[in-house]
Amino acid sequence: MPIDEGLNDDMKYIAIDTHTLENATNADKKTVLEYFKKYDVEIMDESFESLKEKGMVKDLNSLDGLLLRIEKVDKISDNEIIIECSKFRSGLGAVGVKCVLKKENNKWIIDSSQMSWIS
């Protein structure tokens, strides 16, 4: 995950909140989770609240891993969407990212991405 790579240091897991993927099928969600396996850490489908319930949030709002959330999806066309997402490690270690995804050869690729906010 190239944007703000410092947040990736020593991460023990990647939690992806698939509940924010409103129109995604279970197969879509599984594809998202599978994609992140390339980072060689545990991948889980969790929200901040569920991580907290499992005792995985320390010092009130700090994680040993990353929490990824998709906040907004805008469909531009059948072959282009814009997503706004966040990458969270702690209250002082989080970024917002805006990505343009394009469909090429039946696969979605990231055409561009830029940081939209930082904490």
C-alpha positions in Angstrom: 0.0 0.0 0.0 2.1 2.8 -1.3 0.4 5.8 0.1 1.9 6.8 3.5 3.9 3.6 3.7 5.1 4.5 7.2 1.7 3.3 8.5 2.6 -0.2 7.2 5.6 -0.6 9.5 5.4 -3.6 11.6 1.8 -4.2 10.8 0.6 -7.5 12.1 -2.7 -7.6 10.2 -4.9 -5.8 7.7 -8.6 -5.4 8.8 -10.9 -4.5 6.0 -14.4 -3.2 6.9 -16.4 -4.8 4.1 -19.7 -3.6 5.7 -19.1 -0.2 4.0 -19.3 -2.0 0.6 -23.0 -1.5 0.3 -23.6 -3.0 -3.1 -20.9 -5.6 -3.1 -21.8 -9.3 -3.2 -20.1 -11.8 -0.9 -18.0 -12.9 -3.8 -16.9 -9.2 -4.3 -16.0 -8.9 -0.7 -14.0 -12.2 -0.8 -12.1 -10.9 -3.9 -11.1 -7.7 -1.9 -9.9 -9.8 1.1 -7.9 -12.1 -1.2 -6.2 -9.2 -2.9 -4.5 -8.1 0.3 -3.0 -11.5 1.0 0.0 -10.4 -1.0 1.2 -8.4 2.1 1.9 -11.6 4.1 -0.1 -10.6 7.2 -3.4 -11.8 8.6 -6.3 -10.4 6.6 -9.6 -10.0 8.4 -13.1 -8.6 7.8 -13.5 -6.3 10.8 -14.7 -2.8 11.7 -13.1 -0.6 14.3 -15.9 -1.4 16.7 -15.4 -5.2 16.2 -11.6 -4.8 16.7 -12.3 -2.9 19.9 -14.7 -5.7 21.1 -11.9 -8.3 20.5 -9.4 -6.3 22.5 -7.3 -5.4 19.5 -7.5 -1.6 20.0 -4.9 -0.3 22.4 -4.4 3.1 24.1 -8.0 4.0 23.1 -7.4 4.2 19.3 -4.2 2.5 18.2 -3.8 -0.7 16.2 -1.0 -3.2 15.7 -2.3 -3.4 12.1 -4.2 -1.4 9.6 -7.9 -0.7 9.2 -9.1 0.0 5.6 -12.5 1.4 5.0 -14.2 2.5 1.8 -16.1 5.7 2.6 -17.7 6.6 -0.7 -18.0 5.1 -4.3 -19.0 7.2 -7.3 -19.7 5.4 -10.5 -18.6 7.5 -13.4 -19.3 4.9 -16.0 -19.5 1.1 -16.3 -15.7 1.2 -16.7 -14.7 3.9 -14.3 -15.3 4.6 -10.6 -13.9 6.9 -8.0 -13.5 5.6 -4.4 -12.7 7.5 -1.3 -11.2 5.4 1.4 -9.2 5.6 4.6 -6.1 3.8 6.0 -6.1 3.9 9.8 -3.4 2.9 12.3 -4.1 5.4 15.1 -5.6 8.7 15.8 -2.4 10.4 14.7 -1.6 7.9 12.0 -4.3 7.8 9.3 -4.8 9.0 5.8 -7.7 9.5 3.4 -7.2 8.4 -0.2 -9.1 9.2 -3.4 -8.6 6.6 -6.2 -9.8 6.4 -9.8 -10.3 2.8 -10.8 -10.7 1.8 -14.5 -11.9 -1.6 -15.9 -9.5 -3.0 -18.4 -9.8 -6.6 -19.8 -12.6 -7.3 -17.2 -10.3 -6.3 -14.3 -10.3 -3.2 -12.1 -7.0 -1.4 -12.0 -6.0 1.7 -10.0 -5.6 4.5 -12.6 -4.6 7.1 -10.1 -4.6 7.8 -6.4 -3.9 10.7 -4.2 -4.0 11.5 -0.5 -7.0 13.6 0.4 -6.3 14.1 4.1 -3.8 13.1 6.9 -4.0 13.0 10.7 
